[in-house]
Amino acid sequence: MPYLVDVRHLTAAARLCMRRASAPGVDGLTWADYRRGLRDRLTALAEQLRAGNWTPDPLREVAITSYAGKVFTAAIPTVEDRIVHRAMRLALDPILDQRVLHDWVSAYRPGRNRITALRQADAHVGAGRPWLADIDVAGASAGGSAGQFVDWLAEHVTDGTFLAVFRRALLGLPTPLVPGSGLWPVLFHLRLSQVDALLDGRAVVRFADNYIAFTTSRAEAAEAFDAITTALALVDLRPHPRKSSIRPPHLANPEDLFLIDG
């Protein structure tokens, strides 16, 4: 919590937010307006957080069409709430990266992207594991409760004041994983890390919400598919029926893995 309420930390979070040309929240305040008197605004925000008086503002909901043609509802926080979200993420990202996420997990973390996942996949196939249990998680970006996420975070963060602010931020959202929140990557990984913990030790790679287990036979691939399915069920998730399958060796080209499918 002392880190979160440091004005220098809030300034770094604000600058990261300002790098994106995002729309204003329900109060109509833009980043151009917020920059005026920025230091005083952030000092006041730090005092609210320190005193426990910060509460999230209402959200502005908008319909957004993704690059894949899907239409979904995004919740746009006010610029100040975005700073709080980003500041919490800045505080939590190193903890997730160093203590929570396994080496075989890529996406939404520094230096870990699809190329990282493909290199790991190529190493597994090259080591004689060409049968794949390929599972794309259905609805990984939806569901969950504020209480679940706070409990999962409390396994790694013991600062009760920080956890209270974290809970307050989540309760201000329609659902914890609603698109538009700067906390989304943290929440996404917190949830799937519960699944990852049950799979560690297997020859598996996760890129975002796509798990692939690398095995030596169809029977072993089927067992891995069932194991991942069982692990997902513990956090109320399941494989996407169309995007998940067992891949035989002739469909195990690493360059064809972890592709985006709208």
C-alpha positions in Angstrom: 0.0 0.0 0.0 2.8 2.5 0.7 3.9 1.9 -2.9 0.4 2.5 -4.3 -0.1 5.8 -2.6 3.4 7.2 -3.6 2.7 10.1 -6.0 5.6 9.1 -8.2 4.0 5.7 -8.7 0.6 7.3 -9.5 2.4 9.6 -12.0 4.0 6.6 -13.7 0.6 4.9 -13.9 -1.0 8.1 -15.3 1.6 8.5 -18.0 1.1 4.9 -19.1 -2.7 5.6 -19.3 -2.1 8.8 -21.3 -0.2 6.9 -24.0 -3.5 5.6 -25.3 -6.1 7.9 -26.9 -8.9 6.6 -24.9 -12.4 8.0 -24.5 -13.6 9.9 -21.4 -15.6 8.2 -18.7 -19.1 9.1 -17.4 -17.9 12.5 -16.1 -16.7 13.6 -19.5 -13.2 14.5 -18.2 -10.5 13.9 -20.8 -6.8 13.3 -20.4 -6.1 16.8 -21.7 -8.3 18.3 -18.9 -6.8 16.0 -16.3 -3.2 17.0 -17.2 -3.9 20.5 -16.0 -2.8 20.6 -12.4 -1.7 16.9 -12.7 0.5 16.9 -9.7 -2.2 18.4 -7.4 -4.8 16.0 -8.7 -2.5 13.0 -8.1 -1.6 14.2 -4.6 -5.3 14.5 -3.8 -5.8 11.0 -5.2 -3.0 9.6 -3.1 -4.6 11.1 0.0 -7.9 9.5 -0.8 -6.3 6.1 -1.2 -4.3 6.5 2.0 -7.3 7.5 4.0 -9.5 4.8 2.5 -11.9 7.3 1.0 -11.4 6.4 -2.7 -14.4 4.8 -4.3 -14.8 4.1 -8.0 -17.0 6.3 -10.1 -19.9 5.0 -12.2 -18.9 3.5 -15.6 -19.8 4.5 -19.1 -20.8 1.4 -21.1 -20.2 1.3 -24.9 -20.6 -1.3 -27.6 -17.4 -2.1 -29.4 -16.8 -4.2 -32.5 -13.5 -6.2 -32.3 -11.2 -6.8 -35.2 -12.8 -10.3 -35.5 -16.3 -8.7 -35.9 -17.6 -9.6 -32.5 -19.7 -6.9 -30.7 -19.2 -6.7 -27.0 -19.9 -4.2 -24.2 -16.9 -2.4 -22.7 -17.0 -0.4 -19.5 -15.1 2.8 -19.6 -13.9 4.1 -16.2 -13.2 7.7 -15.5 -9.6 8.8 -16.1 -8.8 8.9 -12.4 -10.2 5.4 -11.8 -8.1 4.2 -14.8 -5.0 5.6 -13.0 -5.9 3.6 -9.8 -6.4 0.4 -11.9 -3.1 0.9 -13.7 -1.3 1.7 -10.5 -2.5 -1.5 -8.9 -1.5 -3.4 -12.0 2.0 -1.9 -11.9 2.3 -3.0 -8.3 1.0 -6.5 -9.0 2.6 -7.4 -12.3 6.1 -8.1 -10.8 4.5 -10.4 -8.2 2.6 -12.4 -10.8 5.6 -12.6 -13.1 8.0 -13.8 -10.4 5.8 -15.8 -8.0 2.7 -16.9 -9.7 3.1 -17.4 -13.5 5.1 -20.4 -14.7 7.8 -20.2 -17.3 5.5 -21.9 -19.8 2.9 -19.1 -19.6 3.0 -16.3 -22.2 0.9 -13.3 -23.1 0.1 -10.2 -21.1 3.5 -10.3 -19.3 6.9 -8.7 -20.1 8.9 -10.5 -22.7 6.4 -13.3 -23.1 4.4 -13.4 -26.3 3.3 -15.8 -29.1 6.9 -16.2 -30.3 8.0 -17.4 -26.8 5.1 -19.9 -26.8 6.0 -21.1 -30.3 9.7 -21.7 -29.3 8.6 -23.7 -26.3 6.2 -25.7 -28.5 8.9 -26.4 -31.1 11.2 -27.7 -28.3 8.5 -30.1 -27.1 7.7 -31.4 -30.6 11.4 -31.7 -31.3 11.8 -33.8 -28.1 9.5 -36.4 -29.4 6.1 -35.2 -28.1 4.1 -34.7 -31.4 0.6 -35.6 -30.1 -1.1 -32.5 -28.8 -4.0 -31.9 -26.5 -5.0 -28.4 -27.8 -7.6 -26.6 -25.6 -8.9 -23.2 -26.1 -10.7 -22.0 -23.0 -14.3 -20.9 -23.6 -15.3 -17.7 -21.8 -11.9 -17.1 -20.1 -12.6 -13.4 -20.2 -15.9 -13.5 -18.4 -17.3 -14.7 -15.1 -15.7 -15.0 -11.6 -16.6 -13.0 -8.6 -14.8 -10.2 -6.7 -14.5 -12.5 -3.7 -12.8 -15.2 -5.7 -10.2 -12.8 -7.2 -9.5 -11.2 -3.8 -9.0 -14.7 -2.3 -6.6 -15.7 -5.1 -4.6 -12.5 -4.7 -4.5 -12.9 -1.0 -2.4 -16.1 -1.5 0.4 -13.8 -2.7 -0.3 -10.3 -1.1 -0.8 -10.0 2.6 -1.4 -6.2 2.8 -5.0 -6.0 3.9 -5.4 -2.3 3.1 -4.2 -3.0 -0.5 -6.6 -5.9 -0.8 -9.5 -3.7 0.4 -8.8 -1.2 -2.4 -8.5 -4.1 -4.8 -11.9 -5.4 -3.7 -13.4 -1.9 -3.9 -12.2 -1.5 -7.5 -13.6 -4.9 -8.5 -17.0 -4.2 -6.9 -17.2 -1.0 -9.0 -17.2 -3.1 -12.2 -20.2 -4.9 -13.7 -18.1 -8.1 -13.6 -14.4 -8.4 -12.6 -13.3 -9.3 -16.1 -15.3 -6.7 -18.0 -13.4 -5.3 -21.0 -12.0 -1.8 -20.4 -10.5 -2.3 -16.9 -6.8 -1.8 -16.6 -6.9 -4.6 -14.1 -8.0 -7.1 -16.7 -4.6 -8.7 -17.4 -4.0 -9.3 -13.7 -7.4 -10.8 -13.2 -7.1 -13.0 -16.3 -3.8 -14.5 -15.1 -5.0 -14.8 -11.5 -7.9 -17.0 -12.6 -5.9 -19.2 -15.0 -3.0 -19.5 -12.5 -5.4 -21.7 -10.5 -5.5 -24.1 -13.5 -1.8 -23.7 -14.2 -0.9 -24.9 -10.7 -2.6 -28.2 -11.3 -0.8 -28.8 -14.6 2.8 -27.9 -13.7 5.1 -30.8 -14.3 3.4 -31.7 -17.6 4.8 -30.8 -21.0 2.4 -27.9 -21.5 2.4 -24.4 -22.9 -0.2 -21.7 -22.3 -0.5 -18.7 -24.6 -3.3 -16.4 -23.2 -6.2 -18.8 -22.8 -4.9 -21.5 -25.1 -3.4 -24.6 -23.4 -1.4 -27.2 -25.4 -0.1 -30.4 -23.8 2.6 -32.2 -25.8 2.6 -36.0 -25.5 4.0 -39.1 -27.2 0.7 -40.9 -28.1 -3.0 -40.4 -28.7 -3.8 -42.1 -25.4 -1.5 -39.8 -23.5 -2.9 -36.8 -25.4 -6.5 -37.9 -24.4 -5.4 -38.2 -20.8 -3.9 -34.7 -20.9 -7.0 -33.3 -22.5 -9.1 -34.8 -19.7 -6.7 -33.4 -17.0 -6.9 -29.9 -18.4 -10.7 -30.1 -18.7 -10.9 -31.2 -15.0 -8.6 -28.4 -13.9 -10.6 -25.8 -15.8 -13.8 -27.0 -14.2 -12.5 -26.0 -10.7 -12.7 -22.4 -11.8 -16.0 -22.8 -13.7 -14.3 -22.9 -17.1 -14.4 -25.5 -19.9 -12.8 -26.2 -23.3 -14.3 -24.4 -26.3 -16.0 -27.2 -28.2 -15.1 -26.0 -31.7 -11.6 -24.7 -31.0 -10.3 -27.6 -28.8 -9.1 -31.0 -30.1 -6.4 -33.7 -30.1 -3.9 -33.0 -32.8 -2.1 -35.9 -34.4 1.6 -35.5 -35.4 0.8 -34.3 -39.0 -1.0 -31.3 -37.4 1.6 -30.5 -34.9 3.6 -27.9 -36.9 4.5 -25.3 -34.2 3.9 -22.4 -36.6 0.3 -23.3 -36.9 -0.3 -23.2 -33.1 -1.7 -20.5 -30.9 -3.5 -18.7 -33.8 -6.2 -16.1 -33.1 -9.6 -17.3 -34.1 -12.4 -14.7 -33.8 
